[in-house]
Amino acid sequence: MKQLLYSSAVVSIVMSSVGCTQQAADPRQASLDEFCKQFPLSASCPEGKNVIAKQNAFCAEFPLSVTCPDGRAAIQKQNAFCSQFPMSASCPEGKAAMEKKTKWCTDFPNSAVCS
């Protein structure tokens, strides 16, 4: 998008210096309109900009959501940790083992596992 804006600015400057004026129907705008019809959620298009703004507002309020960069990073970190330490209480396998032990110890409190 930056390159498109930069190219537009350069073309405008060159046309102004040569004495040309832009026509009412800008072919670049028509191209952008066609592009946005095909890819409405692109950051270059109004609908895409609106979605990005909503996503940014959501992530500001809920940064650890799986749909936000901080949330995805936290999940990746958690997955890496659990691959090294699967029996940690903060990992699914470890939680399941702790729950199983808690149930066992409730049923058999004098068991050697429970002391």
PDB file as gemmi writes it, atoms N, CA and C in Angstrom:
CRYST1    1.000    1.000    1.000  90.00  90.00  90.00 P 1                      
ATOM      1  N   MET A   1       0.832  -1.183   0.000  1.00  0.00           N  
ATOM      2  CA  MET A   1       0.000   0.000   0.000  1.00  0.00           C  
ATOM      3  C   MET A   1       0.873   1.242   0.000  1.00  0.00           C  
ATOM      4  N   LYS A   2       1.971   1.215   0.795  1.00  0.00           N  
ATOM      5  CA  LYS A   2       2.866   2.366   0.824  1.00  0.00           C  
ATOM      6  C   LYS A   2       3.411   2.639  -0.567  1.00  0.00           C  
ATOM      7  N   GLN A   3       3.754   1.560  -1.280  1.00  0.00           N  
ATOM      8  CA  GLN A   3       4.308   1.723  -2.615  1.00  0.00           C  
ATOM      9  C   GLN A   3       3.255   2.326  -3.541  1.00  0.00           C  
ATOM     10  N   LEU A   4       1.991   1.918  -3.396  1.00  0.00           N  
ATOM     11  CA  LEU A   4       0.922   2.465  -4.210  1.00  0.00           C  
ATOM     12  C   LEU A   4       0.756   3.951  -3.930  1.00  0.00           C  
ATOM     13  N   LEU A   5       0.767   4.339  -2.656  1.00  0.00           N  
ATOM     14  CA  LEU A   5       0.654   5.755  -2.307  1.00  0.00           C  
ATOM     15  C   LEU A   5       1.864   6.536  -2.805  1.00  0.00           C  
ATOM     16  N   TYR A   6       3.042   5.954  -2.653  1.00  0.00           N  
ATOM     17  CA  TYR A   6       4.251   6.610  -3.121  1.00  0.00           C  
ATOM     18  C   TYR A   6       4.203   6.792  -4.629  1.00  0.00           C  
ATOM     19  N   SER A   7       3.792   5.759  -5.345  1.00  0.00           N  
ATOM     20  CA  SER A   7       3.696   5.841  -6.807  1.00  0.00           C  
ATOM     21  C   SER A   7       2.685   6.903  -7.214  1.00  0.00           C  
ATOM     22  N   SER A   8       1.561   6.984  -6.508  1.00  0.00           N  
ATOM     23  CA  SER A   8       0.535   7.982  -6.804  1.00  0.00           C  
ATOM     24  C   SER A   8       1.083   9.384  -6.615  1.00  0.00           C  
ATOM     25  N   ALA A   9       1.832   9.570  -5.534  1.00  0.00           N  
ATOM     26  CA  ALA A   9       2.406  10.890  -5.257  1.00  0.00           C  
ATOM     27  C   ALA A   9       3.415  11.285  -6.331  1.00  0.00           C  
ATOM     28  N   VAL A  10       4.256  10.345  -6.744  1.00  0.00           N  
ATOM     29  CA  VAL A  10       5.264  10.624  -7.768  1.00  0.00           C  
ATOM     30  C   VAL A  10       4.587  10.971  -9.088  1.00  0.00           C  
ATOM     31  N   VAL A  11       3.573  10.207  -9.458  1.00  0.00           N  
ATOM     32  CA  VAL A  11       2.860  10.468 -10.713  1.00  0.00           C  
ATOM     33  C   VAL A  11       2.197  11.836 -10.659  1.00  0.00           C  
ATOM     34  N   SER A  12       1.601  12.186  -9.538  1.00  0.00           N  
ATOM     35  CA  SER A  12       0.961  13.493  -9.397  1.00  0.00           C  
ATOM     36  C   SER A  12       1.963  14.624  -9.537  1.00  0.00           C  
ATOM     37  N   ILE A  13       3.115  14.475  -8.910  1.00  0.00           N  
ATOM     38  CA  ILE A  13       4.158  15.508  -8.979  1.00  0.00           C  
ATOM     39  C   ILE A  13       4.650  15.657 -10.414  1.00  0.00           C  
ATOM     40  N   VAL A  14       4.897  14.539 -11.078  1.00  0.00           N  
ATOM     41  CA  VAL A  14       5.386  14.581 -12.458  1.00  0.00           C  
ATOM     42  C   VAL A  14       4.341  15.204 -13.365  1.00  0.00           C  
ATOM     43  N   MET A  15       3.085  14.835 -13.204  1.00  0.00           N  
ATOM     44  CA  MET A  15       2.027  15.384 -14.045  1.00  0.00           C  
ATOM     45  C   MET A  15       1.874  16.879 -13.812  1.00  0.00           C  
ATOM     46  N   SER A  16       1.993  17.309 -12.564  1.00  0.00           N  
ATOM     47  CA  SER A  16       1.877  18.737 -12.255  1.00  0.00           C  
ATOM     48  C   SER A  16       3.030  19.515 -12.872  1.00  0.00           C  
ATOM     49  N   SER A  17       4.216  18.969 -12.827  1.00  0.00           N  
ATOM     50  CA  SER A  17       5.369  19.686 -13.351  1.00  0.00           C  
ATOM     51  C   SER A  17       5.335  19.765 -14.872  1.00  0.00           C  
ATOM     52  N   VAL A  18       4.695  18.798 -15.513  1.00  0.00           N  
ATOM     53  CA  VAL A  18       4.604  18.802 -16.977  1.00  0.00           C  
ATOM     54  C   VAL A  18       3.404  19.618 -17.429  1.00  0.00           C  
ATOM     55  N   GLY A  19       2.518  19.957 -16.516  1.00  0.00           N  
ATOM     56  CA  GLY A  19       1.359  20.759 -16.867  1.00  0.00           C  
ATOM     57  C   GLY A  19       0.111  19.932 -17.107  1.00  0.00           C  
ATOM     58  N   CYS A  20       0.158  18.685 -16.772  1.00  0.00           N  
ATOM     59  CA  CYS A  20      -1.008  17.820 -16.953  1.00  0.00           C  
ATOM     60  C   CYS A  20      -1.887  17.923 -15.714  1.00  0.00           C  
ATOM     61  N   THR A  21      -3.150  17.667 -15.908  1.00  0.00           N  
ATOM     62  CA  THR A  21      -4.061  17.580 -14.764  1.00  0.00           C  
ATOM     63  C   THR A  21      -4.688  16.200 -14.776  1.00  0.00           C  
ATOM     64  N   GLN A  22      -5.033  15.730 -13.609  1.00  0.00           N  
ATOM     65  CA  GLN A  22      -5.656  14.417 -13.532  1.00  0.00           C  
ATOM     66  C   GLN A  22      -7.080  14.502 -14.064  1.00  0.00           C  
ATOM     67  N   GLN A  23      -7.478  13.415 -14.691  1.00  0.00           N  
ATOM     68  CA  GLN A  23      -8.845  13.339 -15.176  1.00  0.00           C  
ATOM     69  C   GLN A  23      -9.760  12.998 -14.009  1.00  0.00           C  
ATOM     70  N   ALA A  24     -11.036  13.246 -14.184  1.00  0.00           N  
ATOM     71  CA  ALA A  24     -12.002  12.981 -13.119  1.00  0.00           C  
ATOM     72  C   ALA A  24     -12.049  11.490 -12.777  1.00  0.00           C  
ATOM     73  N   ALA A  25     -11.964  10.641 -13.769  1.00  0.00           N  
ATOM     74  CA  ALA A  25     -11.993   9.201 -13.524  1.00  0.00           C  
ATOM     75  C   ALA A  25     -10.563   8.700 -13.434  1.00  0.00           C  
ATOM     76  N   ASP A  26     -10.069   8.529 -12.228  1.00  0.00           N  
ATOM     77  CA  ASP A  26      -8.693   8.078 -11.990  1.00  0.00           C  
ATOM     78  C   ASP A  26      -8.634   6.565 -12.193  1.00  0.00           C  
ATOM     79  N   PRO A  27      -7.831   6.085 -13.132  1.00  0.00           N  
ATOM     80  CA  PRO A  27      -7.757   4.638 -13.373  1.00  0.00           C  
ATOM     81  C   PRO A  27      -7.247   3.872 -12.149  1.00  0.00           C  
ATOM     82  N   ARG A  28      -6.397   4.510 -11.327  1.00  0.00           N  
ATOM     83  CA  ARG A  28      -5.911   3.831 -10.117  1.00  0.00           C  
ATOM     84  C   ARG A  28      -7.052   3.596  -9.146  1.00  0.00           C  
ATOM     85  N   GLN A  29      -7.977   4.559  -9.057  1.00  0.00           N  
ATOM     86  CA  GLN A  29      -9.121   4.390  -8.163  1.00  0.00           C  
ATOM     87  C   GLN A  29     -10.009   3.253  -8.652  1.00  0.00           C  
ATOM     88  N   ALA A  30     -10.184   3.175  -9.972  1.00  0.00           N  
ATOM     89  CA  ALA A  30     -10.979   2.074 -10.527  1.00  0.00           C  
ATOM     90  C   ALA A  30     -10.306   0.745 -10.216  1.00  0.00           C  
ATOM     91  N   SER A  31      -8.980   0.707 -10.317  1.00  0.00           N  
ATOM     92  CA  SER A  31      -8.247  -0.521  -9.998  1.00  0.00           C  
ATOM     93  C   SER A  31      -8.406  -0.879  -8.531  1.00  0.00           C  
ATOM     94  N   LEU A  32      -8.330   0.110  -7.654  1.00  0.00           N  
ATOM     95  CA  LEU A  32      -8.494  -0.129  -6.224  1.00  0.00           C  
ATOM     96  C   LEU A  32      -9.921  -0.602  -5.935  1.00  0.00           C  
ATOM     97  N   ASP A  33     -10.901   0.004  -6.620  1.00  0.00           N  
ATOM     98  CA  ASP A  33     -12.295  -0.421  -6.429  1.00  0.00           C  
ATOM     99  C   ASP A  33     -12.468  -1.878  -6.847  1.00  0.00           C  
ATOM    100  N   GLU A  34     -11.887  -2.251  -7.968  1.00  0.00           N  
ATOM    101  CA  GLU A  34     -11.965  -3.646  -8.425  1.00  0.00           C  
ATOM    102  C   GLU A  34     -11.261  -4.574  -7.440  1.00  0.00           C  
ATOM    103  N   PHE A  35     -10.098  -4.141  -6.979  1.00  0.00           N  
ATOM    104  CA  PHE A  35      -9.347  -4.926  -6.000  1.00  0.00           C  
ATOM    105  C   PHE A  35     -10.188  -5.142  -4.743  1.00  0.00           C  
ATOM    106  N   CYS A  36     -10.834  -4.077  -4.257  1.00  0.00           N  
ATOM    107  CA  CYS A  36     -11.628  -4.160  -3.034  1.00  0.00           C  
ATOM    108  C   CYS A  36     -12.886  -5.000  -3.224  1.00  0.00           C  
ATOM    109  N   LYS A  37     -13.382  -5.088  -4.453  1.00  0.00           N  
ATOM    110  CA  LYS A  37     -14.517  -5.980  -4.706  1.00  0.00           C  
ATOM    111  C   LYS A  37     -14.079  -7.429  -4.547  1.00  0.00           C  
ATOM    112  N   GLN A  38     -12.865  -7.726  -4.988  1.00  0.00           N  
ATOM    113  CA  GLN A  38     -12.348  -9.095  -4.884  1.00  0.00           C  
ATOM    114  C   GLN A  38     -11.837  -9.411  -3.483  1.00  0.00           C  
ATOM    115  N   PHE A  39     -11.201  -8.448  -2.848  1.00  0.00           N  
ATOM    116  CA  PHE A  39     -10.566  -8.659  -1.538  1.00  0.00           C  
ATOM    117  C   PHE A  39     -11.022  -7.580  -0.559  1.00  0.00           C  
ATOM    118  N   PRO A  40     -12.291  -7.619  -0.147  1.00  0.00           N  
ATOM    119  CA  PRO A  40     -12.825  -6.527   0.681  1.00  0.00           C  
ATOM    120  C   PRO A  40     -12.160  -6.389   2.048  1.00  0.00           C  
ATOM    121  N   LEU A  41     -11.559  -7.450   2.559  1.00  0.00           N  
ATOM    122  CA  LEU A  41     -10.953  -7.373   3.899  1.00  0.00           C  
ATOM    123  C   LEU A  41      -9.477  -7.003   3.866  1.00  0.00           C  
ATOM    124  N   SER A  42      -8.985  -6.606   2.702  1.00  0.00           N  
ATOM    125  CA  SER A  42      -7.603  -6.139   2.609  1.00  0.00           C  
ATOM    126  C   SER A  42      -7.460  -4.844   3.408  1.00  0.00           C  
ATOM    127  N   ALA A  43      -6.289  -4.619   3.953  1.00  0.00           N  
ATOM    128  CA  ALA A  43      -6.038  -3.394   4.727  1.00  0.00           C  
ATOM    129  C   ALA A  43      -6.145  -2.146   3.866  1.00  0.00           C  
ATOM    130  N   SER A  44      -6.104  -2.307   2.541  1.00  0.00           N  
ATOM    131  CA  SER A  44      -6.203  -1.168   1.632  1.00  0.00           C  
ATOM    132  C   SER A  44      -7.644  -0.736   1.393  1.00  0.00           C  
ATOM    133  N   CYS A  45      -8.608  -1.529   1.833  1.00  0.00           N  
ATOM    134  CA  CYS A  45     -10.007  -1.280   1.530  1.00  0.00           C  
ATOM    135  C   CYS A  45     -10.758  -0.816   2.770  1.00  0.00           C  
ATOM    136  N   PRO A  46     -11.812  -0.012   2.580  1.00  0.00           N  
ATOM    137  CA  PRO A  46     -12.555   0.520   3.735  1.00  0.00           C  
ATOM    138  C   PRO A  46     -13.073  -0.561   4.678  1.00  0.00           C  
ATOM    139  N   GLU A  47     -13.643  -1.621   4.130  1.00  0.00           N  
ATOM    140  CA  GLU A  47     -14.170  -2.687   4.986  1.00  0.00           C  
ATOM    141  C   GLU A  47     -13.043  -3.368   5.768  1.00  0.00           C  
ATOM    142  N   GLY A  48     -11.914  -3.584   5.106  1.00  0.00           N  
ATOM    143  CA  GLY A  48     -10.759  -4.178   5.772  1.00  0.00           C  
ATOM    144  C   GLY A  48     -10.219  -3.287   6.868  1.00  0.00           C  
ATOM    145  N   LYS A  49     -10.157  -1.985   6.611  1.00  0.00           N  
ATOM    146  CA  LYS A  49      -9.685  -1.042   7.624  1.00  0.00           C  
ATOM    147  C   LYS A  49     -10.611  -1.066   8.843  1.00  0.00           C  
ATOM    148  N   ASN A  50     -11.916  -1.182   8.589  1.00  0.00           N  
ATOM    149  CA  ASN A  50     -12.892  -1.243   9.676  1.00  0.00           C  
ATOM    150  C   ASN A  50     -12.696  -2.508  10.506  1.00  0.00           C  
ATOM    151  N   VAL A  51     -12.489  -3.632   9.847  1.00  0.00           N  
ATOM    152  CA  VAL A  51     -12.269  -4.902  10.554  1.00  0.00           C  
ATOM    153  C   VAL A  51     -10.988  -4.826  11.380  1.00  0.00           C  
ATOM    154  N   ILE A  52      -9.938  -4.261  10.810  1.00  0.00           N  
ATOM    155  CA  ILE A  52      -8.661  -4.132  11.524  1.00  0.00           C  
ATOM    156  C   ILE A  52      -8.827  -3.237  12.753  1.00  0.00           C  
ATOM    157  N   ALA A  53      -9.559  -2.146  12.600  1.00  0.00           N  
ATOM    158  CA  ALA A  53      -9.789  -1.249  13.741  1.00  0.00           C  
ATOM    159  C   ALA A  53     -10.567  -1.967  14.845  1.00  0.00           C  
ATOM    160  N   LYS A  54     -11.596  -2.752  14.454  1.00  0.00           N  
ATOM    161  CA  LYS A  54     -12.364  -3.512  15.451  1.00  0.00           C  
ATOM    162  C   LYS A  54     -11.477  -4.542  16.140  1.00  0.00           C  
ATOM    163  N   GLN A  55     -10.635  -5.224  15.359  1.00  0.00           N  
ATOM    164  CA  GLN A  55      -9.736  -6.237  15.922  1.00  0.00           C  
ATOM    165  C   GLN A  55      -8.751  -5.585  16.895  1.00  0.00           C  
ATOM    166  N   ASN A  56      -8.210  -4.431  16.519  1.00  0.00           N  
ATOM    167  CA  ASN A  56      -7.275  -3.722  17.399  1.00  0.00           C  
ATOM    168  C   ASN A  56      -7.955  -3.305  18.705  1.00  0.00           C  
ATOM    169  N   ALA A  57      -9.198  -2.838  18.620  1.00  0.00           N  
ATOM    170  CA  ALA A  57      -9.935  -2.449  19.822  1.00  0.00           C  
ATOM    171  C   ALA A  57     -10.204  -3.684  20.690  1.00  0.00           C  
ATOM    172  N   PHE A  58     -10.584  -4.788  20.067  1.00  0.00           N  
ATOM    173  CA  PHE A  58     -10.836  -6.026  20.812  1.00  0.00           C  
ATOM    174  C   PHE A  58      -9.563  -6.489  21.511  1.00  0.00           C  
ATOM    175  N   CYS A  59      -8.440  -6.495  20.782  1.00  0.00           N  
ATOM    176  CA  CYS A  59      -7.172  -6.972  21.351  1.00  0.00           C  
ATOM    177  C   CYS A  59      -6.647  -6.040  22.439  1.00  0.00           C  
ATOM    178  N   ALA A  60      -6.991  -4.768  22.365  1.00  0.00           N  
ATOM    179  CA  ALA A  60      -6.601  -3.854  23.433  1.00  0.00           C  
ATOM    180  C   ALA A  60      -7.326  -4.224  24.727  1.00  0.00           C  
ATOM    181  N   GLU A  61      -8.574  -4.695  24.584  1.00  0.00           N  
ATOM    182  CA  GLU A  61      -9.357  -5.062  25.760  1.00  0.00           C  
ATOM    183  C   GLU A  61      -9.084  -6.497  26.221  1.00  0.00           C  
ATOM    184  N   PHE A  62      -8.841  -7.403  25.257  1.00  0.00           N  
ATOM    185  CA  PHE A  62      -8.621  -8.822  25.565  1.00  0.00           C  
ATOM    186  C   PHE A  62      -7.337  -9.314  24.899  1.00  0.00           C  
ATOM    187  N   PRO A  63      -6.173  -8.858  25.362  1.00  0.00           N  
ATOM    188  CA  PRO A  63      -4.913  -9.167  24.663  1.00  0.00           C  
ATOM    189  C   PRO A  63      -4.544 -10.644  24.633  1.00  0.00           C  
ATOM    190  N   LEU A  64      -5.041 -11.434  25.570  1.00  0.00           N  
ATOM    191  CA  LEU A  64      -4.669 -12.844  25.605  1.00  0.00           C  
ATOM    192  C   LEU A  64      -5.654 -13.745  24.859  1.00  0.00           C  
ATOM    193  N   SER A  65      -6.562 -13.138  24.102  1.00  0.00           N  
ATOM    194  CA  SER A  65      -7.461 -13.937  23.262  1.00  0.00           C  
ATOM    195  C   SER A  65      -6.634 -14.629  22.184  1.00  0.00           C  
ATOM    196  N   VAL A  66      -7.074 -15.813  21.790  1.00  0.00           N  
ATOM    197  CA  VAL A  66      -6.344 -16.585  20.779  1.00  0.00           C  
ATOM    198  C   VAL A  66      -6.281 -15.847  19.440  1.00  0.00           C  
ATOM    199  N   THR A  67      -7.191 -14.904  19.206  1.00  0.00           N  
ATOM    200  CA  THR A  67      -7.194 -14.177  17.941  1.00  0.00           C  
ATOM    201  C   THR A  67      -6.251 -12.971  17.945  1.00  0.00           C  
ATOM    202  N   CYS A  68      -5.588 -12.717  19.060  1.00  0.00           N  
ATOM    203  CA  CYS A  68      -4.696 -11.554  19.174  1.00  0.00           C  
ATOM    204  C   CYS A  68      -3.236 -12.002  19.231  1.00  0.00           C  
ATOM    205  N   PRO A  69      -2.323 -11.165  18.754  1.00  0.00           N  
ATOM    206  CA  PRO A  69      -0.898 -11.550  18.740  1.00  0.00           C  
ATOM    207  C   PRO A  69      -0.357 -11.960  20.107  1.00  0.00           C  
ATOM    208  N   ASP A  70      -0.698 -11.221  21.161  1.00  0.00           N  
ATOM    209  CA  ASP A  70      -0.209 -11.579  22.503  1.00  0.00           C  
ATOM    210  C   ASP A  70      -0.769 -12.927  22.942  1.00  0.00           C  
ATOM    211  N   GLY A  71      -2.024 -13.173  22.621  1.00  0.00           N  
ATOM    212  CA  GLY A  71      -2.650 -14.447  22.975  1.00  0.00           C  
ATOM    213  C   GLY A  71      -2.013 -15.609  22.228  1.00  0.00           C  
ATOM    214  N   ARG A  72      -1.768 -15.426  20.940  1.00  0.00           N  
ATOM    215  CA  ARG A  72      -1.114 -16.482  20.160  1.00  0.00           C  
ATOM    216  C   ARG A  72       0.293 -16.749  20.683  1.00  0.00           C  
ATOM    217  N   ALA A  73       1.012 -15.686  21.057  1.00  0.00           N  
ATOM    218  CA  ALA A  73       2.364 -15.846  21.602  1.00  0.00           C  
ATOM    219  C   ALA A  73       2.317 -16.605  22.927  1.00  0.00           C  
ATOM    220  N   ALA A  74       1.336 -16.289  23.769  1.00  0.00           N  
ATOM    221  CA  ALA A  74       1.204 -16.976  25.062  1.00  0.00           C  
ATOM    222  C   ALA A  74       0.897 -18.453  24.852  1.00  0.00           C  
ATOM    223  N   ILE A  75       0.040 -18.754  23.897  1.00  0.00           N  
ATOM    224  CA  ILE A  75      -0.304 -20.152  23.607  1.00  0.00           C  
ATOM    225  C   ILE A  75       0.913 -20.908  23.084  1.00  0.00           C  
ATOM    226  N   GLN A  76       1.682 -20.271  22.203  1.00  0.00           N  
ATOM    227  CA  GLN A  76       2.897 -20.919  21.685  1.00  0.00           C  
ATOM    228  C   GLN A  76       3.888 -21.180  22.816  1.00  0.00           C  
ATOM    229  N   LYS A  77       4.026 -20.215  23.717  1.00  0.00           N  
ATOM    230  CA  LYS A  77       4.921 -20.371  24.862  1.00  0.00           C  
ATOM    231  C   LYS A  77       4.444 -21.512  25.759  1.00  0.00           C  
ATOM    232  N   GLN A  78       3.133 -21.552  26.008  1.00  0.00           N  
ATOM    233  CA  GLN A  78       2.550 -22.603  26.843  1.00  0.00           C  
ATOM    234  C   GLN A  78       2.763 -23.965  26.186  1.00  0.00           C  
ATOM    235  N   ASN A  79       2.553 -24.054  24.876  1.00  0.00           N  
ATOM    236  CA  ASN A  79       2.744 -25.323  24.162  1.00  0.00           C  
ATOM    237  C   ASN A  79       4.200 -25.781  24.235  1.00  0.00           C  
ATOM    238  N   ALA A  80       5.136 -24.839  24.094  1.00  0.00           N  
ATOM    239  CA  ALA A  80       6.554 -25.187  24.179  1.00  0.00           C  
ATOM    240  C   ALA A  80       6.889 -25.673  25.590  1.00  0.00           C  
ATOM    241  N   PHE A  81       6.362 -24.994  26.601  1.00  0.00           N  
ATOM    242  CA  PHE A  81       6.596 -25.392  27.984  1.00  0.00           C  
ATOM    243  C   PHE A  81       6.033 -26.791  28.237  1.00  0.00           C  
ATOM    244  N   CYS A  82       4.793 -27.031  27.785  1.00  0.00           N  
ATOM    245  CA  CYS A  82       4.140 -28.325  28.037  1.00  0.00           C  
ATOM    246  C   CYS A  82       4.784 -29.461  27.256  1.00  0.00           C  
ATOM    247  N   SER A  83       5.429 -29.151  26.144  1.00  0.00           N  
ATOM    248  CA  SER A  83       6.132 -30.226  25.429  1.00  0.00           C  
ATOM    249  C   SER A  83       7.369 -30.656  26.219  1.00  0.00           C  
ATOM    250  N   GLN A  84       7.964 -29.737  26.997  1.00  0.00           N  
ATOM    251  CA  GLN A  84       9.118 -30.081  27.834  1.00  0.00           C  
ATOM    252  C   GLN A  84       8.710 -30.631  29.193  1.00  0.00           C  
ATOM    253  N   PHE A  85       7.609 -30.102  29.745  1.00  0.00           N  
ATOM    254  CA  PHE A  85       7.168 -30.480  31.091  1.00  0.00           C  
ATOM    255  C   PHE A  85       5.683 -30.852  31.070  1.00  0.00           C  
ATOM    256  N   PRO A  86       5.340 -31.954  30.423  1.00  0.00           N  
ATOM    257  CA  PRO A  86       3.919 -32.295  30.246  1.00  0.00           C  
ATOM    258  C   PRO A  86       3.174 -32.573  31.558  1.00  0.00           C  
ATOM    259  N   MET A  87       3.878 -32.952  32.595  1.00  0.00           N  
ATOM    260  CA  MET A  87       3.204 -33.279  33.851  1.00  0.00           C  
ATOM    261  C   MET A  87       3.042 -32.063  34.770  1.00  0.00           C  
ATOM    262  N   SER A  88       3.406 -30.887  34.297  1.00  0.00           N  
ATOM    263  CA  SER A  88       3.191 -29.678  35.084  1.00  0.00           C  
ATOM    264  C   SER A  88       1.688 -29.476  35.277  1.00  0.00           C  
ATOM    265  N   ALA A  89       1.317 -28.925  36.410  1.00  0.00           N  
ATOM    266  CA  ALA A  89      -0.104 -28.706  36.700  1.00  0.00           C  
ATOM    267  C   ALA A  89      -0.737 -27.714  35.736  1.00  0.00           C  
ATOM    268  N   SER A  90       0.070 -26.916  35.042  1.00  0.00           N  
ATOM    269  CA  SER A  90      -0.483 -25.938  34.103  1.00  0.00           C  
ATOM    270  C   SER A  90      -0.671 -26.515  32.697  1.00  0.00           C  
ATOM    271  N   CYS A  91      -0.378 -27.812  32.521  1.00  0.00           N  
ATOM    272  CA  CYS A  91      -0.526 -28.456  31.216  1.00  0.00           C  
ATOM    273  C   CYS A  91      -1.672 -29.461  31.262  1.00  0.00           C  
ATOM    274  N   PRO A  92      -2.345 -29.698  30.152  1.00  0.00           N  
ATOM    275  CA  PRO A  92      -3.499 -30.613  30.143  1.00  0.00           C  
ATOM    276  C   PRO A  92      -3.201 -31.992  30.737  1.00  0.00           C  
ATOM    277  N   GLU A  93      -2.089 -32.586  30.338  1.00  0.00           N  
ATOM    278  CA  GLU A  93      -1.740 -33.920  30.843  1.00  0.00           C  
ATOM    279  C   GLU A  93      -1.489 -33.885  32.352  1.00  0.00           C  
ATOM    280  N   GLY A  94      -0.795 -32.859  32.812  1.00  0.00           N  
ATOM    281  CA  GLY A  94      -0.519 -32.702  34.243  1.00  0.00           C  
ATOM    282  C   GLY A  94      -1.789 -32.437  35.039  1.00  0.00           C  
ATOM    283  N   LYS A  95      -2.684 -31.595  34.486  1.00  0.00           N  
ATOM    284  CA  LYS A  95      -3.952 -31.321  35.160  1.00  0.00           C  
ATOM    285  C   LYS A  95      -4.764 -32.606  35.305  1.00  0.00           C  
ATOM    286  N   ALA A  96      -4.806 -33.395  34.234  1.00  0.00           N  
ATOM    287  CA  ALA A  96      -5.560 -34.653  34.278  1.00  0.00           C  
ATOM    288  C   ALA A  96      -4.979 -35.582  35.338  1.00  0.00           C  
ATOM    289  N   ALA A  97      -3.645 -35.653  35.421  1.00  0.00           N  
ATOM    290  CA  ALA A  97      -2.999 -36.501  36.429  1.00  0.00           C  
ATOM    291  C   ALA A  97      -3.312 -36.000  37.836  1.00  0.00           C  
ATOM    292  N   MET A  98      -3.302 -34.677  38.026  1.00  0.00           N  
ATOM    293  CA  MET A  98      -3.605 -34.105  39.345  1.00  0.00           C  
ATOM    294  C   MET A  98      -5.052 -34.395  39.738  1.00  0.00           C  
ATOM    295  N   GLU A  99      -5.967 -34.267  38.780  1.00  0.00           N  
ATOM    296  CA  GLU A  99      -7.372 -34.551  39.069  1.00  0.00           C  
ATOM    297  C   GLU A  99      -7.561 -36.028  39.424  1.00  0.00           C  
ATOM    298  N   LYS A 100      -6.859 -36.887  38.684  1.00  0.00           N  
ATOM    299  CA  LYS A 100      -6.945 -38.328  38.943  1.00  0.00           C  
ATOM    300  C   LYS A 100      -6.403 -38.632  40.346  1.00  0.00           C  
ATOM    301  N   LYS A 101      -5.281 -37.992  40.701  1.00  0.00           N  
ATOM    302  CA  LYS A 101      -4.685 -38.204  42.026  1.00  0.00           C  
ATOM    303  C   LYS A 101      -5.617 -37.687  43.119  1.00  0.00           C  
ATOM    304  N   THR A 102      -6.223 -36.511  42.890  1.00  0.00           N  
ATOM    305  CA  THR A 102      -7.142 -35.943  43.868  1.00  0.00           C  
ATOM    306  C   THR A 102      -8.329 -36.875  44.089  1.00  0.00           C  
ATOM    307  N   LYS A 103      -8.875 -37.407  43.010  1.00  0.00           N  
ATOM    308  CA  LYS A 103      -9.998 -38.350  43.130  1.00  0.00           C  
ATOM    309  C   LYS A 103      -9.544 -39.606  43.864  1.00  0.00           C  
ATOM    310  N   TRP A 104      -8.366 -40.119  43.502  1.00  0.00           N  
ATOM    311  CA  TRP A 104      -7.826 -41.318  44.153  1.00  0.00           C  
ATOM    312  C   TRP A 104      -7.667 -41.083  45.650  1.00  0.00           C  
ATOM    313  N   CYS A 105      -7.094 -39.921  45.998  1.00  0.00           N  
ATOM    314  CA  CYS A 105      -6.834 -39.622  47.403  1.00  0.00           C  
ATOM    315  C   CYS A 105      -8.115 -39.353  48.176  1.00  0.00           C  
ATOM    316  N   THR A 106      -9.146 -38.900  47.501  1.00  0.00           N  
ATOM    317  CA  THR A 106     -10.449 -38.743  48.155  1.00  0.00           C  
ATOM    318  C   THR A 106     -11.012 -40.117  48.499  1.00  0.00           C  
ATOM    319  N   ASP A 107     -10.866 -41.060  47.562  1.00  0.00           N  
ATOM    320  CA  ASP A 107     -11.377 -42.418  47.775  1.00  0.00           C  
ATOM    321  C   ASP A 107     -10.481 -43.237  48.712  1.00  0.00           C  
ATOM    322  N   PHE A 108      -9.167 -43.023  48.628  1.00  0.00           N  
ATOM    323  CA  PHE A 108      -8.203 -43.806  49.413  1.00  0.00           C  
ATOM    324  C   PHE A 108      -7.201 -42.878  50.100  1.00  0.00           C  
ATOM    325  N   PRO A 109      -7.611 -42.132  51.109  1.00  0.00           N  
ATOM    326  CA  PRO A 109      -6.753 -41.136  51.746  1.00  0.00           C  
ATOM    327  C   PRO A 109      -5.493 -41.702  52.407  1.00  0.00           C  
ATOM    328  N   ASN A 110      -5.472 -42.966  52.781  1.00  0.00           N  
ATOM    329  CA  ASN A 110      -4.306 -43.558  53.445  1.00  0.00           C  
ATOM    330  C   ASN A 110      -3.305 -44.155  52.467  1.00  0.00           C  
ATOM    331  N   SER A 111      -3.551 -43.987  51.187  1.00  0.00           N  
ATOM    332  CA  SER A 111      -2.657 -44.533  50.168  1.00  0.00           C  
ATOM    333  C   SER A 111      -1.295 -43.825  50.238  1.00  0.00           C  
ATOM    334  N   ALA A 112      -0.249 -44.558  49.906  1.00  0.00           N  
ATOM    335  CA  ALA A 112       1.114 -43.992  49.927  1.00  0.00           C  
ATOM    336  C   ALA A 112       1.244 -42.828  48.925  1.00  0.00           C  
ATOM    337  N   VAL A 113       0.466 -42.857  47.860  1.00  0.00           N  
ATOM    338  CA  VAL A 113       0.515 -41.810  46.836  1.00  0.00           C  
ATOM    339  C   VAL A 113       0.021 -40.481  47.417  1.00  0.00           C  
ATOM    340  N   CYS A 114      -0.827 -40.542  48.405  1.00  0.00           N  
ATOM    341  CA  CYS A 114      -1.485 -39.335  48.927  1.00  0.00           C  
ATOM    342  C   CYS A 114      -0.712 -38.640  50.039  1.00  0.00           C  
ATOM    343  N   SER A 115       0.353 -39.253  50.532  1.00  0.00           N  
ATOM    344  CA  SER A 115       1.074 -38.622  51.641  1.00  0.00           C  
ATOM    345  C   SER A 115       2.114 -37.645  51.182  1.00  0.00           C  
TER     346      SER A 115                                                      
END                                                                             
